[in-house]
């Protein structure tokens, strides 16, 4: 049985919208990364701008790759089903 993660985003007019609680968690992760890896104290606004950039410019490519991967996986499974024909 496959269990899917809770949906943390939705597509609105070809745009990814992250739920507020997840967005806050992502902002915290960005701030933590900059503090630990770059020794920079990044504020909420700076982290928000970085997150917005990734959501707008990078996330669509990752989302589309996920769709392509899922399509390929499902297509392969459908081909396997044809092998079960009598």
Secondary structure, DSSP 8 states (H G I E B T S, - for coil): --------EEEETTEEEE-HHHHHHHHHHHHHHHHHHH-----HHHHHHHHHHIIIIIHHHHHHHHHHHHHHHHHHHHHHHHTT--
